[in-house]
Amino acid sequence: MNLKNSKFFKRIQELRHFSKEKIRKDREQRTRVTRALDMALSEQPHRENDWYSPGHSPPNSLPLSQPVISSPRRRLKKLRCSKKKVAARKGSQSPDYRVAGGQCLADGSPLPGLLSASEAKLQGYIQLNNKCYRVECPTSAVPTAGAAPDDERTPSETKSTICVSNSRYAMIGKISKTLGFKLVKESKLWNILWSDSFPGVELFKNMKRFQQINHFPGMIEICRKDLLSRNLNRMLKLYPHDYKIFPKTWMLPADYGDALNYSLNHKRTFILKPDSGAQGRGIWLTNDLKTIGPHERLICQTYIHRPLLIDGYKFDLRVYTLITSVDPLRIFVYNEGLARFATNKYVEPTPGNSNDLYMHLTNYSVNKRNSHYELCDNDDCGSKRKLSAINNWMRRHNYDVEEFWNNVDDVIIKTVLSAWSVLKHNYHACFPGHDKIQACFEILGFDILVDWKLKPYILEVNHSPSFHTNEQVDREVKRPLIRDTLNLVSTVLADKKQIMREDRKRVKQRLLKIRGEPVVQKPRLSAGTASKAKLNAKTTNPEAGTNPKKAESEPVITGPLAQQIAWEESHLGNFRRIMPPPDSTKEEYYTRFYGQTNQVSIFAETAASKKREDLARKMRLQIEEKKAKQEMMLNGRPKRDPRKRQSVILPRAVREKNRINLFRLKENWTPGFISEAEERLRHTWLQMRTEAIKTLKITENVYFTLYESGHLTNTDMVVYPHLYHNLQHGFDIRENP
């Protein structure tokens, strides 16, 4: 029997053709809607006929019965060609498209036609969900002839590329697409590389002059707790009245003796942190530093026992800071951020409540485990709020908000200046040829704690702050932050093709030893051109031109640096520039912090560090002797070491003879015989032990205790993923089977 001639086979073929046709029509419909929305909402050039739904033709246009391009790929290609033509016109500028109130007709008939040219507006219609929407398209003004073309370019017109393969946050890639960036792999010639971790030195060395990365080499100097403490303590010794911006800090075990002497003279509570920890892991409070092991590597700080409270809860501020250049230093602070609250009401620390991490710690990774963690869409409630809500609370309680944020900006600037010389040196060592744009930019998360006098203290700096959007407040803060950051960085000022041609020409001249005209590289303006004691921030300040005396004495910035400054000042978004400061008095105040001397890395040994280590060693020996005396008093007599006594009594010849005999015995040693009954008995006891562990749920109880205390490590999460998954979803692993 021939199956191809059967009715069943013919019916299947008809159904296949019908499904293919339906899929094709649906794809065309989705492409048409997506195309209309992209033109209407993402500020792309358009054609007049594209603004009408399939059922309505524009005036003076061909009927819809004529053949159209059915392939979405061809239609997208034709749209790209039209974009290139529009972008190539002189004085063209992307119009601003907005949906005009979503007006539609119930019967599907189009609204009145286009407006007159004198009103300088275009009107069109798009169809979405069987409704017709009117779209207003205001035409843009023609730019003047003297306007700089570089200032008018936008990321969508330059078709820049970004690599986000090293980032775990999908939000960054989505926002980059909406801004016109093309997502590429790391092996391609990307313009921006977004990574969650510090890249290696080889990546810095191999970067082209048009490429940027979201980390500065050497930023670890303020992003590790131990390095941050070392830099701030060094600056405190140089400027004792200006650098009281952090709690008193010691690095153990080097400063163990100093910390112990301070605890004996001051009855304070101390907070201890791992030197390179994160997310609140390993943090605990104590009143007695003698309980700390003399060899433990920790950061010891005095606990701020009177913080500012809102509704009785302790909180800290996550302030997002963008650094676009280190030489000259340019710092921007985002006006919106997060305030993270503890989940238990605050009480001053005592020996009874010092273990309550939900009261004393404000880390989100710690407090999200508490059942009292509050999710709220309102700005005035919840365990995580926006900085605008904190500002409103301060205004209601008659606090000076402007002065408070000036103090926060001062803390941020001084923290960055404490490692400025290292940042500058590492940048010039890694990027000696970047003369078009800055090779790096970085978003830092500053954790600021405020005391009851409204004085801010720096707690730590995060080089890769979390961009998870688990809550509505995260989406309202972090999405605009990423968008404004990508708009602010000066990627579009570098012409990729021109830079690659110059690099190829330079390589060719070097290989062929041609004495032609070399490719001119404009030298970057460094801090030492005007004066070694002054920063370029003074020269990069646009407001410095108002003072004629300063304008004559200071050099004028021209070239790529001036273009970058002009671009950043015109694309601030929700950022505010804090360095260089707009006030000339503050500018002169911060200038003196650049003349730092004795710049020594934390890994180098100095006379002071050796002295501290000697004092700490002596202190440890005294503590060990004191413990030995206490044990002798409790036990009555000290324990004697039998080996030490034998070595004193036996002569050397006898000890040598015993050593040789022991060596011969080990050489001729053979393992003893183990019977099958003994092996079976051993397996039986091992099985009984395993069953007892499962029955008594020892593993589950230990895992639950570590989880509640916040001492779980990454290894625990990997070895027991099912237990960690159940705890994350609120199940009690001690009771559930």
RODREN-39016 format. One line per field, with one value per residue (C-alpha): residue in three letters; residue number from 1; z, y, x. Coordinates in steps of 0.25 Angstrom, whole numbers, plus 5000, padded with zeros to 4 digits. Example, Ala and Ser with C-alpha at 12.3 -4.5 7.8 and 13.67 -1.06 7.14 Angstrom:
2
type [ala:ser]
seq [1:2]
z [5031:5029]
y [4982:4996]
x [5049:5055]
***
This chain:
737
type [met:asn:leu:lys:asn:ser:lys:phe:phe:lys:arg:ile:gln:glu:leu:arg:his:phe:ser:lys:glu:lys:ile:arg:lys:asp:arg:glu:gln:arg:thr:arg:val:thr:arg:ala:leu:asp:met:ala:leu:ser:glu:gln:pro:his:arg:glu:asn:asp:trp:tyr:ser:pro:gly:his:ser:pro:pro:asn:ser:leu:pro:leu:ser:gln:pro:val:ile:ser:ser:pro:arg:arg:arg:leu:lys:lys:leu:arg:cys:ser:lys:lys:lys:val:ala:ala:arg:lys:gly:ser:gln:ser:pro:asp:tyr:arg:val:ala:gly:gly:gln:cys:leu:ala:asp:gly:ser:pro:leu:pro:gly:leu:leu:ser:ala:ser:glu:ala:lys:leu:gln:gly:tyr:ile:gln:leu:asn:asn:lys:cys:tyr:arg:val:glu:cys:pro:thr:ser:ala:val:pro:thr:ala:gly:ala:ala:pro:asp:asp:glu:arg:thr:pro:ser:glu:thr:lys:ser:thr:ile:cys:val:ser:asn:ser:arg:tyr:ala:met:ile:gly:lys:ile:ser:lys:thr:leu:gly:phe:lys:leu:val:lys:glu:ser:lys:leu:trp:asn:ile:leu:trp:ser:asp:ser:phe:pro:gly:val:glu:leu:phe:lys:asn:met:lys:arg:phe:gln:gln:ile:asn:his:phe:pro:gly:met:ile:glu:ile:cys:arg:lys:asp:leu:leu:ser:arg:asn:leu:asn:arg:met:leu:lys:leu:tyr:pro:his:asp:tyr:lys:ile:phe:pro:lys:thr:trp:met:leu:pro:ala:asp:tyr:gly:asp:ala:leu:asn:tyr:ser:leu:asn:his:lys:arg:thr:phe:ile:leu:lys:pro:asp:ser:gly:ala:gln:gly:arg:gly:ile:trp:leu:thr:asn:asp:leu:lys:thr:ile:gly:pro:his:glu:arg:leu:ile:cys:gln:thr:tyr:ile:his:arg:pro:leu:leu:ile:asp:gly:tyr:lys:phe:asp:leu:arg:val:tyr:thr:leu:ile:thr:ser:val:asp:pro:leu:arg:ile:phe:val:tyr:asn:glu:gly:leu:ala:arg:phe:ala:thr:asn:lys:tyr:val:glu:pro:thr:pro:gly:asn:ser:asn:asp:leu:tyr:met:his:leu:thr:asn:tyr:ser:val:asn:lys:arg:asn:ser:his:tyr:glu:leu:cys:asp:asn:asp:asp:cys:gly:ser:lys:arg:lys:leu:ser:ala:ile:asn:asn:trp:met:arg:arg:his:asn:tyr:asp:val:glu:glu:phe:trp:asn:asn:val:asp:asp:val:ile:ile:lys:thr:val:leu:ser:ala:trp:ser:val:leu:lys:his:asn:tyr:his:ala:cys:phe:pro:gly:his:asp:lys:ile:gln:ala:cys:phe:glu:ile:leu:gly:phe:asp:ile:leu:val:asp:trp:lys:leu:lys:pro:tyr:ile:leu:glu:val:asn:his:ser:pro:ser:phe:his:thr:asn:glu:gln:val:asp:arg:glu:val:lys:arg:pro:leu:ile:arg:asp:thr:leu:asn:leu:val:ser:thr:val:leu:ala:asp:lys:lys:gln:ile:met:arg:glu:asp:arg:lys:arg:val:lys:gln:arg:leu:leu:lys:ile:arg:gly:glu:pro:val:val:gln:lys:pro:arg:leu:ser:ala:gly:thr:ala:ser:lys:ala:lys:leu:asn:ala:lys:thr:thr:asn:pro:glu:ala:gly:thr:asn:pro:lys:lys:ala:glu:ser:glu:pro:val:ile:thr:gly:pro:leu:ala:gln:gln:ile:ala:trp:glu:glu:ser:his:leu:gly:asn:phe:arg:arg:ile:met:pro:pro:pro:asp:ser:thr:lys:glu:glu:tyr:tyr:thr:arg:phe:tyr:gly:gln:thr:asn:gln:val:ser:ile:phe:ala:glu:thr:ala:ala:ser:lys:lys:arg:glu:asp:leu:ala:arg:lys:met:arg:leu:gln:ile:glu:glu:lys:lys:ala:lys:gln:glu:met:met:leu:asn:gly:arg:pro:lys:arg:asp:pro:arg:lys:arg:gln:ser:val:ile:leu:pro:arg:ala:val:arg:glu:lys:asn:arg:ile:asn:leu:phe:arg:leu:lys:glu:asn:trp:thr:pro:gly:phe:ile:ser:glu:ala:glu:glu:arg:leu:arg:his:thr:trp:leu:gln:met:arg:thr:glu:ala:ile:lys:thr:leu:lys:ile:thr:glu:asn:val:tyr:phe:thr:leu:tyr:glu:ser:gly:his:leu:thr:asn:thr:asp:met:val:val:tyr:pro:his:leu:tyr:his:asn:leu:gln:his:gly:phe:asp:ile:arg:glu:asn:pro]
seq [1:2:3:4:5:6:7:8:9:10:11:12:13:14:15:16:17:18:19:20:21:22:23:24:25:26:27:28:29:30:31:32:33:34:35:36:37:38:39:40:41:42:43:44:45:46:47:48:49:50:51:52:53:54:55:56:57:58:59:60:61:62:63:64:65:66:67:68:69:70:71:72:73:74:75:76:77:78:79:80:81:82:83:84:85:86:87:88:89:90:91:92:93:94:95:96:97:98:99:100:101:102:103:104:105:106:107:108:109:110:111:112:113:114:115:116:117:118:119:120:121:122:123:124:125:126:127:128:129:130:131:132:133:134:135:136:137:138:139:140:141:142:143:144:145:146:147:148:149:150:151:152:153:154:155:156:157:158:159:160:161:162:163:164:165:166:167:168:169:170:171:172:173:174:175:176:177:178:179:180:181:182:183:184:185:186:187:188:189:190:191:192:193:194:195:196:197:198:199:200:201:202:203:204:205:206:207:208:209:210:211:212:213:214:215:216:217:218:219:220:221:222:223:224:225:226:227:228:229:230:231:232:233:234:235:236:237:238:239:240:241:242:243:244:245:246:247:248:249:250:251:252:253:254:255:256:257:258:259:260:261:262:263:264:265:266:267:268:269:270:271:272:273:274:275:276:277:278:279:280:281:282:283:284:285:286:287:288:289:290:291:292:293:294:295:296:297:298:299:300:301:302:303:304:305:306:307:308:309:310:311:312:313:314:315:316:317:318:319:320:321:322:323:324:325:326:327:328:329:330:331:332:333:334:335:336:337:338:339:340:341:342:343:344:345:346:347:348:349:350:351:352:353:354:355:356:357:358:359:360:361:362:363:364:365:366:367:368:369:370:371:372:373:374:375:376:377:378:379:380:381:382:383:384:385:386:387:388:389:390:391:392:393:394:395:396:397:398:399:400:401:402:403:404:405:406:407:408:409:410:411:412:413:414:415:416:417:418:419:420:421:422:423:424:425:426:427:428:429:430:431:432:433:434:435:436:437:438:439:440:441:442:443:444:445:446:447:448:449:450:451:452:453:454:455:456:457:458:459:460:461:462:463:464:465:466:467:468:469:470:471:472:473:474:475:476:477:478:479:480:481:482:483:484:485:486:487:488:489:490:491:492:493:494:495:496:497:498:499:500:501:502:503:504:505:506:507:508:509:510:511:512:513:514:515:516:517:518:519:520:521:522:523:524:525:526:527:528:529:530:531:532:533:534:535:536:537:538:539:540:541:542:543:544:545:546:547:548:549:550:551:552:553:554:555:556:557:558:559:560:561:562:563:564:565:566:567:568:569:570:571:572:573:574:575:576:577:578:579:580:581:582:583:584:585:586:587:588:589:590:591:592:593:594:595:596:597:598:599:600:601:602:603:604:605:606:607:608:609:610:611:612:613:614:615:616:617:618:619:620:621:622:623:624:625:626:627:628:629:630:631:632:633:634:635:636:637:638:639:640:641:642:643:644:645:646:647:648:649:650:651:652:653:654:655:656:657:658:659:660:661:662:663:664:665:666:667:668:669:670:671:672:673:674:675:676:677:678:679:680:681:682:683:684:685:686:687:688:689:690:691:692:693:694:695:696:697:698:699:700:701:702:703:704:705:706:707:708:709:710:711:712:713:714:715:716:717:718:719:720:721:722:723:724:725:726:727:728:729:730:731:732:733:734:735:736:737]
z [5000:4996:5008:5000:4993:5005:5011:5025:5018:5010:5023:5030:5019:5019:5034:5033:5022:5030:5043:5035:5029:5042:5048:5037:5039:5054:5052:5042:5051:5063:5054:5050:5064:5069:5058:5061:5076:5073:5065:5074:5088:5085:5078:5064:5050:5043:5030:5029:5024:5036:5046:5041:5044:5033:5032:5030:5018:5019:5010:4996:4998:4990:4994:5002:4992:4985:4988:5001:5006:5014:5020:5034:5031:5018:5025:5036:5026:5019:5032:5035:5022:5024:5038:5032:5021:5032:5041:5030:5027:5032:5044:5046:5060:5066:5068:5081:5080:5090:5091:5092:5103:5096:5088:5080:5072:5076:5062:5057:5048:5047:5054:5046:5038:5039:5045:5036:5035:5042:5055:5054:5058:5051:5055:5052:5057:5062:5065:5078:5084:5073:5077:5069:5076:5072:5073:5073:5067:5070:5060:5065:5063:5053:5060:5058:5049:5060:5068:5071:5064:5075:5086:5078:5076:5084:5087:5078:5066:5068:5068:5080:5085:5099:5105:5117:5117:5130:5137:5144:5143:5131:5134:5128:5115:5114:5117:5107:5096:5098:5098:5084:5088:5082:5091:5086:5092:5099:5087:5078:5077:5088:5092:5107:5115:5127:5138:5152:5156:5155:5142:5140:5136:5123:5119:5122:5114:5102:5101:5089:5090:5087:5098:5112:5124:5137:5147:5150:5152:5167:5172:5181:5190:5196:5193:5202:5217:5221:5210:5212:5227:5224:5215:5224:5236:5228:5224:5238:5243:5232:5234:5248:5248:5234:5233:5244:5235:5239:5253:5260:5253:5256:5247:5254:5258:5254:5263:5274:5285:5281:5281:5294:5301:5296:5301:5315:5316:5309:5312:5297:5289:5277:5263:5257:5242:5233:5225:5211:5214:5208:5210:5226:5227:5239:5246:5261:5273:5286:5299:5302:5292:5300:5294:5280:5276:5275:5261:5255:5243:5246:5245:5258:5259:5270:5269:5267:5278:5276:5261:5255:5256:5247:5254:5264:5253:5250:5235:5226:5212:5199:5191:5177:5172:5158:5155:5140:5141:5152:5145:5146:5156:5153:5162:5161:5171:5167:5174:5177:5185:5195:5210:5216:5230:5241:5244:5259:5267:5272:5286:5290:5290:5303:5306:5304:5290:5284:5276:5270:5256:5251:5261:5259:5244:5232:5221:5212:5211:5226:5229:5217:5225:5236:5237:5240:5227:5222:5207:5204:5191:5199:5201:5216:5220:5217:5220:5208:5204:5194:5198:5194:5205:5215:5210:5212:5226:5229:5224:5233:5245:5242:5238:5228:5216:5207:5218:5221:5206:5206:5217:5210:5198:5206:5212:5198:5192:5204:5203:5188:5190:5200:5189:5178:5176:5174:5164:5156:5155:5152:5141:5134:5135:5129:5118:5113:5099:5103:5097:5092:5103:5117:5117:5130:5138:5151:5159:5174:5185:5197:5210:5219:5234:5240:5255:5264:5261:5246:5244:5233:5234:5223:5226:5213:5198:5189:5175:5169:5176:5174:5163:5166:5164:5174:5179:5173:5180:5173:5160:5162:5166:5159:5145:5143:5150:5139:5128:5132:5134:5120:5115:5123:5119:5107:5098:5086:5085:5080:5065:5065:5050:5051:5063:5057:5044:5052:5060:5047:5041:5053:5054:5039:5041:5052:5045:5032:5039:5030:5034:5030:5038:5050:5056:5065:5079:5087:5101:5112:5123:5135:5149:5149:5137:5144:5158:5166:5178:5170:5163:5149:5156:5156:5141:5138:5146:5135:5145:5147:5135:5142:5150:5140:5149:5150:5135:5132:5142:5138:5125:5116:5113:5099:5091:5095:5110:5107:5099:5110:5120:5111:5108:5123:5127:5116:5120:5135:5136:5151:5154:5161:5160:5173:5168:5164:5173:5168:5179:5178:5193:5193:5181:5189:5201:5194:5186:5198:5200:5186:5192:5199:5203:5208:5198:5202:5199:5209:5205:5208:5222:5228:5241:5247:5243:5248:5262:5263:5260:5271:5281:5277:5278:5292:5296:5291:5299:5312:5310:5308:5320:5328:5323:5327:5341:5343:5338:5348:5360:5356:5354:5365:5357:5343:5334:5330:5316:5316:5303:5308:5321:5313:5304:5316:5323:5311:5305:5291:5287:5293:5286:5272:5275:5278:5265:5257:5263:5261:5246:5244:5250:5241:5229:5232:5237:5230:5233:5242:5238:5238:5237:5230:5242:5247:5234:5234:5248:5244:5232:5242:5252:5240:5235:5249:5250:5237:5241:5254:5247:5238:5249:5259:5247:5252:5239:5237:5251:5249:5236:5241:5252:5243:5234:5245:5250:5236:5236:5224:5214:5199:5201:5210:5199:5188:5196:5202:5191:5195:5209:5205:5195:5205:5215:5205:5203:5217:5220:5233:5230:5244:5244:5229:5224]
y [5000:5014:5023:5036:5034:5031:5041:5041:5045:5056:5061:5062:5070:5080:5082:5084:5094:5101:5102:5107:5118:5122:5122:5131:5141:5142:5144:5155:5161:5161:5167:5178:5182:5181:5190:5200:5200:5201:5213:5219:5217:5215:5228:5222:5228:5225:5225:5232:5219:5211:5218:5211:5198:5188:5191:5206:5212:5226:5237:5237:5223:5211:5201:5189:5179:5182:5172:5175:5169:5157:5153:5159:5158:5166:5176:5178:5180:5190:5198:5198:5203:5215:5217:5219:5229:5237:5237:5241:5254:5267:5273:5261:5258:5247:5251:5249:5240:5239:5232:5242:5237:5223:5229:5219:5217:5205:5203:5202:5214:5223:5236:5249:5250:5256:5270:5282:5285:5298:5290:5283:5270:5256:5247:5232:5220:5206:5194:5186:5176:5179:5194:5206:5216:5230:5234:5248:5250:5264:5268:5272:5286:5287:5289:5301:5300:5303:5291:5281:5267:5259:5265:5261:5247:5236:5222:5217:5224:5219:5204:5202:5188:5182:5169:5165:5150:5152:5157:5149:5161:5159:5173:5180:5173:5177:5191:5192:5187:5198:5208:5203:5194:5181:5169:5162:5151:5154:5149:5160:5175:5180:5195:5192:5180:5178:5169:5165:5162:5168:5165:5160:5169:5163:5167:5182:5181:5175:5186:5195:5210:5210:5200:5202:5193:5195:5193:5201:5194:5196:5199:5187:5197:5202:5190:5180:5183:5181:5190:5201:5201:5202:5214:5221:5219:5225:5237:5239:5240:5250:5258:5255:5266:5263:5248:5245:5238:5224:5216:5214:5201:5191:5180:5167:5161:5172:5182:5172:5179:5193:5188:5180:5193:5201:5191:5191:5207:5208:5200:5199:5189:5184:5178:5168:5165:5156:5163:5159:5155:5160:5159:5159:5146:5144:5157:5157:5166:5165:5173:5165:5165:5154:5144:5146:5137:5144:5138:5141:5150:5160:5174:5180:5193:5201:5199:5211:5209:5221:5221:5229:5221:5221:5215:5209:5201:5203:5205:5208:5215:5209:5221:5218:5225:5226:5228:5232:5236:5236:5245:5255:5250:5251:5245:5245:5241:5236:5244:5231:5219:5209:5209:5195:5193:5183:5174:5175:5188:5193:5192:5196:5184:5176:5162:5157:5162:5163:5150:5156:5159:5163:5175:5180:5176:5183:5174:5170:5156:5154:5160:5154:5141:5147:5145:5160:5164:5174:5175:5188:5196:5209:5218:5220:5205:5193:5187:5193:5208:5218:5230:5240:5234:5236:5250:5253:5247:5256:5268:5264:5264:5277:5272:5279:5270:5278:5279:5264:5260:5270:5262:5249:5254:5258:5244:5238:5248:5246:5231:5231:5240:5231:5222:5232:5231:5215:5217:5227:5219:5206:5213:5219:5206:5198:5208:5216:5218:5222:5236:5236:5232:5227:5212:5210:5214:5207:5207:5206:5203:5212:5207:5219:5218:5230:5233:5240:5254:5251:5249:5239:5228:5219:5204:5198:5200:5189:5188:5180:5184:5175:5178:5168:5173:5164:5175:5187:5197:5190:5192:5206:5209:5200:5200:5216:5215:5205:5213:5227:5220:5215:5229:5236:5228:5234:5222:5229:5239:5228:5225:5210:5209:5221:5216:5203:5209:5217:5205:5197:5209:5210:5195:5195:5207:5200:5187:5193:5204:5215:5229:5235:5244:5237:5236:5247:5244:5256:5255:5253:5265:5260:5265:5270:5279:5291:5288:5275:5280:5283:5274:5274:5276:5290:5291:5282:5290:5298:5308:5312:5321:5331:5336:5343:5342:5327:5325:5332:5324:5310:5303:5301:5287:5283:5271:5257:5261:5274:5265:5255:5266:5273:5259:5256:5270:5269:5254:5254:5248:5246:5247:5259:5263:5264:5263:5273:5280:5292:5301:5307:5307:5292:5290:5297:5289:5275:5279:5277:5262:5259:5262:5249:5243:5230:5222:5208:5195:5187:5175:5183:5182:5196:5199:5202:5189:5181:5189:5185:5171:5170:5177:5167:5155:5160:5161:5147:5141:5149:5143:5129:5130:5135:5124:5114:5120:5119:5104:5101:5108:5100:5086:5087:5084:5087:5075:5070:5066:5051:5053:5065:5058:5046:5054:5060:5047:5038:5041:5044:5030:5023:5032:5029:5014:5015:5023:5013:5001:5009:5011:4996:4993:5002:4997:4982:4985:4978:4980:4971:4961:4965:4954:4954:4954:4967:4974:4970:4975:4988:4990:4987:4998:5008:5005:5006:5020:5025:5020:5027:5040:5039:5036:5046:5057:5061:5067:5075:5080:5085:5091:5098:5104:5109:5115:5122:5128:5132:5124:5115:5115:5113:5098:5095:5101:5092:5079:5080:5088:5081:5086:5100:5100:5096:5106:5117:5114:5114:5099:5093:5082:5077:5072:5069:5056]
x [5000:5005:5004:5007:4993:4985:4976:4983:4996:4989:4982:4996:5002:4990:4992:5007:5005:4994:5003:5015:5006:5000:5014:5019:5007:5009:5024:5021:5011:5021:5032:5022:5018:5033:5037:5027:5030:5045:5043:5033:5040:5055:5057:5061:5059:5046:5038:5025:5018:5023:5014:5001:4995:4993:4978:4980:4988:4994:4989:4995:5001:5000:4989:4992:4989:5003:5014:5022:5035:5030:5044:5046:5062:5060:5051:5061:5073:5065:5062:5077:5081:5070:5077:5090:5085:5078:5090:5099:5092:5098:5091:5082:5078:5069:5055:5048:5036:5026:5012:5001:4992:4989:4977:4970:4957:4947:4943:4957:4956:4968:4969:4971:4983:4996:4998:5002:5017:5016:5013:5026:5020:5017:5006:5005:4998:5002:4994:4996:4986:4976:4976:4981:4990:4993:5008:5013:5027:5032:5043:5056:5062:5073:5087:5095:5107:5117:5112:5123:5118:5125:5115:5103:5107:5099:5103:5092:5098:5112:5108:5117:5119:5119:5123:5115:5119:5127:5115:5105:5094:5085:5080:5093:5091:5077:5079:5091:5082:5072:5083:5088:5100:5102:5106:5118:5127:5140:5148:5143:5147:5138:5137:5133:5136:5127:5132:5128:5143:5156:5162:5177:5188:5189:5176:5179:5192:5185:5174:5173:5172:5157:5153:5148:5147:5139:5150:5163:5176:5179:5165:5167:5175:5161:5152:5159:5157:5171:5177:5166:5169:5184:5182:5173:5181:5193:5186:5181:5195:5198:5185:5180:5169:5164:5163:5154:5144:5145:5144:5157:5163:5174:5179:5182:5191:5201:5193:5189:5197:5192:5177:5179:5185:5173:5163:5169:5168:5154:5142:5137:5130:5138:5134:5143:5143:5151:5161:5156:5141:5128:5113:5114:5121:5130:5126:5124:5124:5132:5135:5148:5159:5167:5157:5163:5174:5188:5190:5176:5176:5164:5160:5157:5148:5142:5127:5118:5108:5100:5096:5084:5071:5059:5047:5056:5064:5079:5082:5094:5094:5099:5104:5108:5120:5125:5140:5143:5157:5169:5178:5172:5162:5148:5137:5122:5112:5098:5087:5079:5083:5079:5077:5078:5072:5074:5062:5062:5060:5073:5078:5092:5101:5102:5108:5094:5090:5104:5101:5088:5093:5080:5081:5095:5098:5091:5095:5084:5090:5089:5075:5068:5068:5060:5045:5044:5050:5039:5036:5028:5025:5024:5036:5034:5034:5042:5055:5061:5058:5063:5071:5060:5052:5063:5064:5049:5050:5062:5054:5042:5051:5058:5071:5080:5080:5090:5100:5099:5101:5113:5119:5117:5123:5135:5137:5136:5147:5156:5155:5158:5170:5176:5180:5181:5196:5195:5183:5190:5203:5196:5187:5199:5207:5196:5191:5203:5196:5182:5181:5167:5158:5160:5162:5155:5142:5137:5124:5127:5118:5121:5115:5113:5108:5102:5103:5093:5100:5098:5113:5116:5126:5132:5131:5135:5136:5130:5137:5126:5113:5101:5092:5081:5067:5059:5051:5044:5053:5065:5059:5056:5070:5079:5073:5074:5088:5093:5086:5092:5106:5107:5102:5112:5125:5132:5132:5126:5137:5147:5146:5149:5153:5162:5169:5171:5177:5187:5191:5193:5201:5210:5213:5216:5226:5233:5234:5239:5247:5240:5244:5231:5222:5219:5205:5203:5198:5194:5200:5190:5190:5196:5196:5210:5209:5204:5210:5214:5206:5193:5183:5178:5164:5167:5169:5158:5147:5139:5135:5150:5149:5140:5153:5162:5174:5173:5171:5184:5192:5186:5188:5176:5171:5169:5168:5162:5162:5154:5144:5142:5140:5129:5123:5122:5117:5106:5101:5101:5087:5084:5099:5106:5120:5128:5142:5147:5138:5130:5134:5148:5151:5148:5157:5169:5165:5166:5179:5188:5184:5191:5205:5206:5219:5224:5215:5217:5209:5203:5212:5225:5232:5234:5241:5227:5222:5234:5232:5218:5221:5231:5222:5211:5220:5225:5210:5207:5218:5214:5200:5205:5213:5201:5193:5203:5204:5189:5189:5200:5192:5180:5186:5196:5209:5213:5213:5227:5230:5235:5243:5250:5254:5259:5267:5274:5277:5281:5295:5297:5303:5291:5281:5288:5287:5273:5270:5277:5269:5256:5260:5263:5250:5242:5250:5246:5232:5220:5205:5198:5188:5173:5163:5150:5142:5149:5147:5132:5131:5137:5127:5116:5120:5122:5108:5102:5109:5104:5090:5091:5095:5083:5073:5078:5079:5092:5097:5083:5084:5099:5096:5083:5092:5103:5092:5085:5098:5103:5116:5112:5124:5123:5128:5116:5107:5113:5114:5100:5092:5078:5079:5083:5072:5062:5066:5066:5051:5048:5047:5051:5061:5062:5047:5044:5049]
***
